[in-house]
Amino acid sequence: MPSVPYVPSQLLFGGDYNPEQWPRETWREDIELMRRARVNTVTLGVFSWSRLEPSEGVYELDWLDEAIELLTRAGIGFFLSTPTASPPPWFTLAHPDAMPVRPDGTVLSHGSRDTYAISAPAYREASRRIARVLAEHYGDHPGLRGWHVHNEYGTLDHGPHAAVAFRRWLRERYGTLEALNEAWTTGFWSQRYGSFEQILPPRTTQYLDNPAQAVDFRRFCSDEMLAAMCEQRDQIRGAGSSAPITTNFMLPTWNHLEQWSWAEELDVVSIDHYLDTPGPDGEAHVAYCSDLTRSWAGGPWVLMEQNARGIIMADRTHAKTPGRMIRNALGYIARGSQSALFFQWRASAGGAEQWHGALVPHAGGEDEQFEPVVELGCILEAISEVTSPPADGVLNPAEVGILWHADSWWTLETPSMPHDSLTYREEVRSAHRSFWRAGIATDVVRPGADAGRYRLLVVPALIVVSDEVAAWLREYVEAGGHLVVTYLSGLTDEHQRVGLGGYPAVLRDLLGVTVTQHLPLEDGQQVALSDGAVATQWAERMRTRGAEVLAAYADGPVTGSPAITQNRLGAGRAVYLSAHLDQDSRDAFLLARAQAAGVSPVVPGAAALGVEAVRRRGAEADHLFLLHHGREDVTVHGTGVDLVTGTQLPGRTDLAGGTDRRGGLHLAADDVAVVRVPRGGGVELTAR
């Protein structure tokens, strides 16, 4: 991860800008609108390869020079992208073997984005070449805020180039065929390999893939894309440019990368994030994405894209209200983002994403829809001091950690699992949602990382657990930590081999239980627990081996059997949850675990009033972000100043040591506040 945090002098505001799609008179209008909205940053060149290199080895940069000159005169900086996510038509024609191949053998054609085979030598060479040309030309430009390498890496290829590279990766990982055959359990279904040349990427077969092969291929794809990114990075550095380098991750609804290892190769971590629900859970989604990204980055990060206008679903696009757009933008910043960037600046008149939201709508900058953009720009200028991080680097202090790793995501996506409807992303997100609803700050933790600062560590559906990770969890508990492990955790090793002797294999002694049978429930079936919780989708038959029973199944297939247990070990305790609880029950369960571990909300009572409260620590003070998602008016009491409005909170300490509640900052529905408070200081919220 970056050794030096990314600290711009101001919060970055703007978005993807595509001047090549518009005539020059629109460029001039864009500049005026950007200045009006206080836009200070755009991203250029993301999908511009065919304009930058119209034929192989022929470069046309004059138009980009002109656009950058206009931006620079207006004081607007830029991220410059290498345009390698969309190879131009001439490349496809010259290198048809560089097109991606689906598992069923279908070779994809040019005509959309992301049509490349990541392992194709011609593609890699062309990518390095365009990166070098751009770096030599723009690498020392004073307006360059950073390099945006590629765009949303994630195109999987199962073709012949991938096969060659996959075999090379496997040789490096396993060394010998004997080790690979052992790891992949190739004695099953007569799959034993006699040479590496016999191995192919997972392709459409008559029945089921080998799960070890499938997950190794996902690991390979992440590593191969990372290698491609690093090649471009090295070309940029080789050309002498010292500007920060990033690439935009895309989460959390699909995932083809192992972000922990990617973060180690980037100067700054950035992400594109789009809400996947029009309902109130969208705000929890913002928090989830932000906590993930900040944790990968180990500090400040950059939000590269979001949608200003809509929430795109499978059947329609739901409109975002202006208030929600502003609250979402500040939600990312509250959790460590140094930016509120959007896709895109101006809504396209044509092309595949012509109905995608933008800061400037089709109606233009004089339309009332543009006024909230101006309002957001003013807010971001007013709170710009939050960009400076504290000396210890801890932006959002959290005492709860949630384990997250791509291996378990990919393993639970392999077919023929005990319950294919239980996905890793939703299991982790449900746990995070519970803490968000309670107003409790969380980090996301890499297995094996230093977890000593967390009072509570939650392990949701971490199906892949190695001996090393199991030992690490045991050390955490023995040192006094409170651990919660859920069903679907610790079932396999890193090679997707099931641990024998009872589930959850290497975690049995830590948890003090043995699970003997998985009991997926029927759709709509509910099972009650003795503590009043409700389980759906999943239950287990288990016996204790030293653990105490906190709750039992009150009905269903294992009535009377343990459902939730606790095992004391050293100075700490390990709780095991064997049932898939509905969200309300999960909320209560995890809140109780947090309270038992001594964890409190950021601002007690705020969540019950519909206010999301987030503490972001700065260089000299703390900043409490208060985002009012509820409906009833709220008053903020305390000592501090709201940077959004300039309001000085009138709270003071009286002779009895209490807070004077006269006056206060008024928050109506949709309102936001960013209150600067002394280090560790707080506020109180009351209903009006």
N, C-alpha and C positions, 0 to 999 in steps of 0.2 A: 504494500500500500504506500501512498505518497509519504515521503519523509518530511516534506514541507507542505502544510495545508494550503489549499487554494483559497486565497483571501483577496478578492477584488476590492477596489476602493469603494464600490457601491454595489447594491444588489443589481444583478443583471436582468434587464427587462427587454423583451422583444420576441424574436422567433425566426423561424426559417423564412428566408427572403429569396425570391426567385425572379430577379430582374429580367432574366432571359425570356420569361413568359409574357413580358409586357413591353409596350412601346416606350420611348424615352419620355414622353410627356407624363406618363404614369409614374415613372421614376421620380420626377420632380414633385409630383403630388405626394408620393410615398414619403419623401424626405420631410415635407411640411407636416404631414400627419404624424410621423414619428416624433418630430420635435414637439408637437402639441401634446402627445401622450407621454413625453419624457422617455421614450424608448432610447436605450443606450447600447443595445447589442443585437446583432442579427447573425444568423448562420447562413453562409453562402456555399453554393456549389454541391449540395447534397446529391442531386440527381442531374448534374450538368455535364457528364462526361462527353456526350455527343456534341456539345457546344465548345467544350474546352479542347477536345481532340477530334475534330470532325472526320479525319482519316488517320490511319496509323502513322504515328510519328510526326504529324502536322498539328501544331498547337495554335489556337486562337484565343489569346488572353486579353485582347484590347477591350472587349465589352466588359469583362470583369474589372479591369483596371479603371474603366470609366465609372462603374458603379461604386467601387471602393473609394474613388476620389470624391464622389458626391457624399458618401457616408462620412468620410473623414472630415470634410469641411463642416459637416453638421455635428461633429463630435460624437459620432456613433461608431463603436468598435464592432469587431466581427470575429466569429469562429469560422475558420475555413475548413470545409470538408474535403476529404479525398472522395471522389465520386464513384467509388468502385462497387457500390451496391447495384448499379444499373449499367452494365456494359453497353456500349453503343451498337447499332446495327452492323457496322463494318466488322466489329470484333466477332459477332455471332457468325457472320458469313465466312470469315477467314478461319474460324476455329470452331466448327460445329461439335467437336468432341469436348468442348469446354462447357457444354450445357448440362444442367443437373439432371440426374436420372432418379425416378421414383423407385420405391421398393418393387413395384410390379414390372419394372423395366421400361416404363414410358419415359422417353426423352422429352423434356420440356422445350418449348420453342420461345424465341424472342417475341416480345410484345407486351411484357409486363416488367415489373421490377424484380430484382434478386434472381435473375436468370444467369447463374454461373455455377460451375463445379469448383468448389473451393480448392481441390487438390490438383486441378489442371495446371500444368507448367505454364502454358500460354497465358492463362488468366493471372497467375501469380506474377509473371514477368511484366505484363501490361499494368498491373496494379502498382508494382514497385516503380515503374517508369513514370506514371502520371503523378505519383506522390513526390518523386524527386523533382520533377519539373515545377510543380506548384511550390515546393519548399524553397527551391533556388530562387524563384521569382518573388514570393511573398513572405519568406521566412523571417525577415527582419523588419516587416512593416510595423510602424508604431501603433497602428490600430488593431493588430492581431491579438485577440484575447486568448486564443488557443487553437489547437488542431483537433478537428472532429474527424477521426479516421473511420472511413466506411460509414455504414448506417445500419443499426439493428442487426448485427451478425446473427444468423440463425438458419440459413438455407442449408438443408441436409442433402447430401448427394450420395447415391448408392451405385454409382457407375464405375467404369474400369479404372479411372484415376483414383477414385476413393479406395478401390480394392488394393491397389499397389501401396498407397499410403497407409492403409489400415494394417496390412501385413507388416510393414516396416515398424509401425507403432507397437504391434503385438510382440515383435522380436525384442524391441527395447524393453517392454514391460515384463515379459516372461522369460526371456533368454533362451529357453528350450521348448521344444514341442511337448516334452513330457510334463513340464510345469503348466503349460497352457491346457493340455488335455485334463490334467488333474483339476485345475481351477474351473474349467467349463463343464466338468462332469460329463465328458463326451462318451463315457461308457453307456450312457442312456441313449436309446434309439440309434445305436450303431453310428455315432457321429465322430468317432475317434479319427483324428487327422494324422496323416503320414508325412505331410510336408506343409510348410506355411503357404505354398502356392495353392493348396486346396481350399483355403479359407476365403470366403467372400463376405462383403457387408451383408447384414440381414436383409433378405429379400422376401418377396411374397412366396410363401410355401404352401404345401397342401394342408398343413395344420398349424402347429404352434412353433414359434421361434425358440431357440435356446435362450433363456433369460440372461445367462452370464454373457453370452455373445452380444445380445441386444444392449445391455448396459455398458459393456466395454466399447461398443460402437458409439454410444452417446458420449462416453468419456473421450474417445478418439476425436469425434467431431468437434467437441469443445477445444481440445488441444490443437487440432488442425486449424481451426479458425483463429485461435490465439496466435499461432505461429504466423499466419497470414497478416494479422494485425501488427505483430511485432516487426515483420519485414517492412511494412510501410512506415512504422515508427522509426526504424533504424535509418531508412532513407531520409526522413525528415531531419533527424539528428545529424546524419552524415552531410547534409547540405548546410549545416551550420545554424539551423533554427533552434532557439532555446525556449520557444513558447510552449506552455503546457500541452500535453497530448492526452486525449480521451477518446473513447468510443461509447456510443449510447446503448446501454443495455435496454432490453424490452421485457417488462414483467408487469404484473405477476400472473397472467393467465396462461402463458406458455413459456417454456424454458429449455433452451438448448445449450446453455453455458454453465460452467462451474465458476461462479463469480468470485469466489474467494481467491482463486489462483489468477484470474484476470486482473483483479484489483492490484495485485502485486506488481503488475507490468505497466500500470497507468500512472500518470501524474495526478490525475483527478478522475474520480468515478462520476459518470453521468448516466441518466436514465430517461427514457420516454415512458410516460404513464398515462393511461386512459381508463377512466372509470368503466366498470363492467356491469353497473346496475344504476338505474335511474332513481332508486329509492334512497332512504336515509343512510343505508349501509355504505353509500359512496364515500362518506366522510371517514368512516373506518378504513376504507380501502386506501384513501390518501395516506392515512397514518401508517398503515401496514407497509405500503410501498416505501415510504420515507424512512421508516425504521430499518427496513431491509437494506436500503441503499446506504444510509449513514453507517450502518454496521459493516457492510462490505468495505466502505471507504475508510473507516476508522476515524472519521472526522467530517469536515465540510464536503459537500458534493454539489453537483449541478443538475438541476431539472432541465433537460434539453427540449422536451416536448410535452405538451398537454393540449387539450381541446378547449378553446375558449367558449364555444357556443353550444356544443352538444355532447350527448352520451350515446355512442354508436352501438346499437344492439343488432341482433341478427335480422330483425324484421323492420326496424325503423330507427331513426335518430331522435332521441328525446332532447328537447331544448334545455339548456342550462340557464337558470335565472342569473341576472347580473350579480346578485348577492352571493350566489353559490360559486360563481367563477372567482370572485375575490376571496371568499373564505377558503376555497381549495388552494388557490395560489399561496395564501399565507400559511395554510396547513403544511405544505411542503417546506416552506422557509422556517417555520417553527421547529421542524425536526432536522435542520441542518443544511437545507439547500441554500446556495448562494445566488439563486436565480429564480425567476418566473418567466421561462421561455415557452413559446407556443409553436405548434404547427397549425397554421403558418401565419405570416404577416397578413397577406391579402388572399382572400378566397379565389381559387382558380376559376376561370370562365369555362374551361374545358378540361378534359383528361379524366383519368379514372377516379380521382378524389375531388371532383368539382363540388361535391356537396359536403365536403369536410368543413368543419368550422374554422374560422380564422379571426384574427383581431380586427381586420377590416372586412366587413361583410360584403356580399355582392351589392348591397345598396350603397356602399361607399362610406367615406369618412364623415359625411354630413348627416348620416342617419343616426337616430337616437341610440342605436345599438353600440355606437362607438363611444358614447359618453362613459360607460363603466370602465372601458380601457383607459381613458384619461384619468379616471378616479383611481384605478389601480396604480398607474404610474406615479401619481402624487403620493399615494400611501407608501410605495416602495422607496421613494426618495426620502420620505419623512422618517422611515425606520432603518435607514441604511447603516446605522452604527452597529446593527446586529451582526454584520459580516465578520467582525474581528473576534476570533475565538479566544477562549481563556488559555492561560499558559500551560495548563495541564492537559489540554486537548479534549476534555470531556464536555461536549456540547450540550447533551441532554442527559443529565444524571439519571440513571435507572438502577433499580435494585432487583429487577426481574429480567432474566434472560430466557430467550426461546431458542432452542437448537434448530438449525436449518442447514441442510446440505443437499446438493443436487442429486447425489447417489440415491437417496431414498425416494426422491421425486421420480427419477427414471425407473427405479425398480418397481414402484407401485404402478407404473404405466405399462409394465410388461403384461401380456395377456394371461388369463387363467389364474388370477390371484384369488384368495379366499372370498373377497368381496370387491368386484371390479368397480363398484360405484363409490368406494371410499378412496378419494384422491389425496395425495400428499399436500398439494397446495391448499385444499380446503381444510384439512386437519390443522395445518399450521395457522392458517388465516382465522379459523374459528377460535383457537386459543388466543391469538392476538386480539381478536374482536372482544373477547371477554374482558381483557385488561383495559382496552380502549373504553369500553362502556363504563368501567369502574373509575376511569380517570387516572389509571396507574401507568407510569412510564415504563417502557420496555426497550431492551436491546435485542438484537438477533445475534446468536453466538455460533461460531464455527466449532465443531467437535474438536476437542483437544486444546482449545485456546485457554487463556487465563480467565477463569470464571470466579476468582476469589471475591470480587466486589458484589456479586449477586447474592442476595439473601435467598432468592427462589430461582431455581432453574427448571424449566419445563421442557420435556422431551416428547413432542407429539409425533407419533407414527414414524419414528426414525427406524425404519425396518432394517436398514443396513447398519450394523454395529460391529466393529472389529474388536479384538481383544484389547487393543490399546485404548480405544474409546471407552470400553467397559471399565478398565482400570482407572481411567481419568475420572469417570463419573463416581466411582467408589471413593477416590481421594477427595473429591468435592464434598461428598456426604460426610466422610469421616472427619473432615476439617470443620464441620458445623453447618454445612449447607442444607437447605431444604430442597429436595428433588421431587418432581412429579413426572412419572413416566406413563404414557398411555398405551393402550392396545396397539398392535401392529408395530411395536418397537422391538428391536433386537432379535428379529426372527431369523435373519440371515447374516452371514459374514460378507465381506466386501466382494466375494465372488458369487453372491446370491445362493450360497449353499445353506440349507436349513440346519440350525443347531439341533442336535439330537438330545434326548433325555428329558424332553419337556420344554415348553416355551416359558419365558423368552430367552432361552439358551444362555448366552454369556451374562445376562442380567439377573438370572434366578437368585443367586446368592445375595446380590445387592438388594433385591426387592423382597426376599424372604418368601417367595411364592413359586409354585409350579403350575403353569397352565397346561391342562391336558387335552382340551378340545376347544376349537373355535366354533362359535354358534352364530353365524350370520342370520339376522332376522328377516322376516318377510316384509315386503313393502307395506308401509302403513302399520306394522305391528309395533306396539309399545310395551315396554316392560318396566314395572315400577321397582324402585330401590327402597330400602327400609328408611332412608333419610328423606324421602319425598321426591327424589330426583326421578326423571323419566329418561329411559334409554330407548333408542331406536337403532335399527340397522345392524347392531353388533353386540354380542354378549360372549362370555367365555365361562367354561367350567374350570375352576382352579381350586387348589388346596394350599393352605398356608404352610410355610416352613420356617416359622419363627415370627412372622409378621402378625400384627393385630388387625382385626377386622373393623373398619370404619363404617362400612355399609354393606348390606347383603341384598341379594335379589329377593324382592318381595313376591314376585310371581314370575311366570314364564318358564322356559325350559329347565332352568337350574334354580328353582325356588329354594331359598334358604342358603345357597352357596355364597361365598364371599364375592363382592363386586368391587369394593374399594378397600385397599389395605395400606398399612403403614409399618415400615420396618425401621427400627432405630439402630443406627450403626455409628460407632464413635460418638462425636458430638452432634451429629445431624440425624436426619430422617429421610427415608425414601418412600414416597407414596406411589401406589400403582392403581391406575384406573383401567378396569377391564371392559367397561361398557362405553358405547358411543352415546353420549348424553345429548339431548336436544339443547339448543343454544341457551335457553334460559337456565336450564339445569347446569350446564357447563359454566355459565357466568357465576352462579352461586358457588359451585365447587371450587373454581379457581380463585374467586374472591376470598373464600374461607382459607385457602392455602396461603394466599398472600398475607392475610391478617395474622395467621399463625406464625408466619415468618417475620412479622413486624414491618410489613410494607404498607405505606400509606399513599393515598392519591396525591397528585401534584397540588391541587387545591381542593380540600375536602368539601363535598357538597356541590361542586360545580357541575358534575355530570348529571346529577338529578335535576338541575335547573336547565339542562340542555346546552350547557356551555362546555366546550372542549378547552381545557387548560393545559398548556405546554410550557415548560421552563426551558428556555434556550440561554445558556450561559455565554456572556460576552467577555471581552478583555478586562473591563473595569466593573461591570455590574451584570445582574441577571435581567432577562427580559421574559415576562410572562405574556404569552400569546393567549388571548381569550377570544374564541370563535363561537359566536352564538348561533347554534343550529336549532334552538328551540323556538317556542312561540311566545312565551311570556317575558315581559320586561324584567331586567335584572339590574341591581345596583352593585357596583364594585367599591369596596371600602379598603383603605390601607394607606400606605405611604409610598408615593412614587409619582411618575408622570407618564401619561399615555402619549406615546410618540405619534400616534395617528392623528389625534386632535390637538395635542399640546396641553391637554387638561392636566392640571396638578391635582392629584388625589388629596382630599382635605383631611385624611386620617391623621390622628396624633395620639400619643400615649397620655392618658389621664392619670390622676394621682393614684388610682387603684391599679394601674398597670394595664388597663383594658384599652380597647380601640374606640375612639369617638366615632359613632356611626352617623353623625350629622352630615348631610350631603353625601357626595360620592359620585362616581362615574356611572352614567346611565347607559345601559346596553339594551337596545331593542332587538327584536328578531332580525337576524341577518347581519347585525353589527359586528365589528371586530375592534379589538384593542390590543396594543402592544405596550405593556406597562413596564417601564424601567424601574427596577427595585434594587435595593442594596443586595450584595452577594448573600444568597440564602434567604432573602426576604420573601414575604408572601402577601397575599390579599385575601379578603373574605368576600363572598358573594351572597346577596340576599334577594329574594323575590320582591318586586316593588308592590 
